[in-house]
Amino acid sequence: MSKSTHFDIQALLTTAPDQNLPQWRNLYHQIKTAILTDKLKADLRLPPSRTLAKQLSLSRNTIISAFDQLIAEGYLVAKQGSGTYVANISPDQQFFTPTPTKPPAPKKLNLSQHGMEMAAVKRASFNQTWRYIPFQSSLPDLTQFPRAEFAKLLSQVTKTAAIDQLDYNYTGGLKPFKQAIATYLGASRGVICQPEQVLIVSGSQAALDLTARLLIDKGNDIWFEHPGYGGAHSVFAAVGANFHAMPIIDDQHQFAAAINSCPHPKLAYITPSHQHPTGATMSLKHRQTMLQLAEERNFWLIEDDYDSEYRYDGRPIAALQGLDQSHRTIYIGTFSKILSPALRCAYMVLPPQLVNPFTAASFNAGINVPNIIQLALTEFINNGQFTSHIRKMRVLYNERRLTLLSAIDQHLSQYIKPMSTNAGMHFAVKIIHPKLQILGDTQIAKHLRQNDISIRALSLYGLTPLPPTQQGLLLGFAPFTPAQLTQATVKMANIFTKLCHA
Ligand SMILES: Cc1ncc(COP(=O)(O)O)c(C=O)c1O
């Protein structure tokens, strides 16, 4: 080993320090870079920590911390009674940012058909710049997330989780969490299930993707709401489903059109509590018809119950799953709208015969939810915080909904007319002004977005172009204060005045 410790180490440590990092971390980084770039040669003995501290005007503790880390990572070797040496490693480029090379042309990616379809999704919500301004839809008020309470529960369950709860979970979710969800769904949504039928997955989107992949082969026919939810459309399109429209006209699902187009689909995707995007609620009679059709024609029903907790007028309508005597309904619910999409936690209630394949596939797909999150949510439900949070949010959102309705009535009544408005976090409006109808909802939405109003056209959700009478706009109200909503409504009225009376 070389014994040379008489060299100017400062001259070798050329990486500029980062003022935001502790001194030991900067020194660690500088020595590591000097080793990797071969400035500090293998087997070189470094000066003792005391000497180095003097040379570099740093504390000895700083030197020791940096050395400890470099020894732990194998860059330095400590020899008892002899000193600290540069390890015998060849300069390793792998930790350096590689020089960017030109990306290959897209056609060379060689993606699978499924891969191309999955990657082709361009949802409007990907545009983050629109997200936090009225009238962004599908967004809860994230400022209301119960941070302190949830942090407390996370800390608590991290301390108390049993050993097997720190392991992989092969059963599609923790038993106590499934139990808590089954009890909650039974009491508040009329869902009838055993806890074993509950499968915990990382979002409704994951649930939909899993369903599409497990039930649909390329070319299989499905009934799909028209207009309908883009997230579901994407995953069914990716597996090559053949879409048959179930038009939503005047708040009603038009089953006859779907039957005419395809008498025997493999499945139907529906949002009966709060149709996405029109906001319609499927009546009890129509729920019964839907179930009867599924039984007679032997298809699966996917009930996406994404924001049903928010119902403002009238009696809550029980989930369709609770009426299903023939075990054909796959029920999906999520914590994204009640708490936060960042939890990535949703649940499926599966017909008994699908529990095993879906559970196994969910593990294979790696869409399980961290056990720690499940445990915290279990506590949150069981100690009553969940239902009181829902109650609080319902009051808050209702106030905002009423403010928006009255602002529309006051400023926009000659241009637009609200459709179903008694549930959820958004409602849709029809375009009633002839000049705006000529312009079409897509152009109107584009125009409004150019003026910093975040809005989506109903046409965005159509399987085929929507006729002018069914076109409209989607107005999210949940995350915005009454003042923001009123202000945006007035702004929209000014834009419409210019468009219609110029
Ligand atoms: C109808 C519908 N289903 C599902 C989802 C997705 O929920 P998650 O965040 O659980 O994936 C949304 C989100 O906006 C939605 O609007």
The ligand as an SDF file (V2000), in Angstrom:
LIG
                    3D

 16 16  0  0  0  0  0  0  0  0999 V2000
  -65.6760    7.7600  -12.6960 C   0  0  0  0  0  0  0  0  0  0  0  0
  -64.3340    7.6350  -12.0510 C   0  0  0  0  0  0  0  0  0  0  0  0
  -63.8890    6.4180  -11.7360 N   0  0  0  0  0  0  0  0  0  0  0  0
  -62.6730    6.2490  -11.1880 C   0  0  0  0  0  0  0  0  0  0  0  0
  -61.8450    7.3240  -10.9390 C   0  0  0  0  0  0  0  0  0  0  0  0
  -60.4350    7.0840  -10.4600 C   0  0  0  0  0  0  0  0  0  0  0  0
  -60.2970    6.9460   -9.1340 O   0  0  0  0  0  0  0  0  0  0  0  0
  -58.9140    6.4810   -8.4960 P   0  0  0  0  0  0  0  0  0  0  0  0
  -58.2110    7.7120   -8.0600 O   0  0  0  0  0  0  0  0  0  0  0  0
  -59.3140    5.5950   -7.3690 O   0  0  0  0  0  0  0  0  0  0  0  0
  -58.1120    5.7360   -9.5260 O   0  0  0  0  0  0  0  0  0  0  0  0
  -62.2740    8.6120  -11.2280 C   0  0  0  0  0  0  0  0  0  0  0  0
  -61.3880    9.7580  -10.9810 C   0  0  0  0  0  0  0  0  0  0  0  0
  -61.6290   10.8700  -11.3000 O   0  0  0  0  0  0  0  0  0  0  0  0
  -63.5550    8.7700  -11.7950 C   0  0  0  0  0  0  0  0  0  0  0  0
  -64.0020    9.9910  -12.1050 O   0  0  0  0  0  0  0  0  0  0  0  0
  1  2  1  0
  2  3  1  0
  2 15  2  0
  3  4  2  0
  4  5  1  0
  5  6  1  0
  5 12  2  0
  6  7  1  0
  7  8  1  0
  8  9  2  0
  8 10  1  0
  8 11  1  0
 12 13  1  0
 12 15  1  0
 13 14  2  0
 15 16  1  0
M  END
$$$$
